[in-house]
Amino acid sequence: MTRTIDYGTLMHSAMRGLIQTVLGEVAEHGLPGAHHFFITFDTRAEKVEMADWLKSRYPEEMTIVIQHWFDNLHVTEEGFGITLNFGNQPEPLWIPFDAVHTFVDPSVEFGLRFESQDSDDDEEEDDETEEEGFEITEPVEEKPRTEAEVVSLDKFRK
């Protein structure tokens, strides 16, 4: 039996935890200094809650800005709720962390982007290895390196 460590899922979980922590701090203490956030999310994702007129205007993806005016920011393990002003019309939103595509704080040039993963491939692997979510394989022997070389991370992505 072969099991793999699903680094992609683990990294996404850690990055979403970072967003949860940051937004939790902002909910409790407000935005510090010049910090502000651009958050892009999938409006079609399960459990996203938003006004019908916003969903029809942004049928696939929407970017919100948390900066000058926001209200009722509350954060849970699953996501966050916030009221934002759209053309002088306050609208509540509920955004699960799983729906977030990007999180950017331009004031400090920080950003996270969540790559979509092939769920079909993952489902096939999950069917075969439903145990602990990682794979134990034999180490691959590499040739010794004689000089410095640049390694592209692309070869490690699915």
C-alpha positions, 0 to 999 in steps of 0.5 A, spaced: 500 500 500 502 506 498 500 513 502 502 520 500 503 526 504 498 531 501 502 537 502 498 541 497 492 540 502 496 541 508 499 548 505 492 550 504 490 549 511 495 552 514 494 558 509 487 559 511 489 558 518 493 564 517 487 568 514 483 566 520 488 569 525 489 575 521 482 577 521 480 574 528 485 580 530 482 585 526 475 583 528 478 584 535 482 590 535 481 593 528 486 594 522 493 596 524 496 602 521 496 602 513 494 595 513 488 593 508 486 587 505 483 584 498 480 578 498 478 574 492 473 568 493 468 564 489 461 566 489 459 559 487 462 556 493 458 552 498 455 556 504 457 563 501 452 567 503 451 574 499 445 578 497 442 575 490 443 582 486 451 581 488 451 574 486 448 576 479 453 581 478 459 577 480 456 570 478 463 566 479 468 570 483 468 577 487 474 581 490 472 585 496 476 590 500 477 591 507 479 597 509 476 604 511 469 602 512 466 595 514 462 592 520 460 586 524 467 582 522 466 575 525 471 570 524 469 562 526 473 556 524 469 555 517 469 562 515 468 569 516 462 574 516 462 581 514 458 587 512 461 592 507 458 598 503 456 597 496 454 604 493 451 606 500 448 600 501 450 595 507 450 588 505 452 582 510 457 577 507 459 570 509 465 567 506 467 560 508 475 560 508 475 554 503 472 559 498 477 564 498 482 564 492 487 570 494 488 574 500 493 580 499 495 586 504 498 591 499 501 595 505 506 590 506 506 586 499 504 580 502 499 575 498 496 568 498 494 565 492 490 558 493 491 554 487 485 549 485 487 542 485 484 536 481 479 533 485 478 527 480 485 525 481 485 526 489 478 522 489 481 516 486 487 517 491 483 517 497 479 511 494 485 507 494 488 510 501 483 512 506 488 512 511 492 517 514 493 522 508 500 521 506 504 516 502 510 512 504 515 511 498 522 508 497 527 514 497 529 516 490 536 516 489 539 522 486 545 523 482 550 527 486 550 534 484 557 537 482 555 545 481 549 549 483 543 548 479 536 552 479 531 547 481 524 549 478 518 548 483 513 547 477 516 539 477 513 538 484 506 541 482 500 537 480 
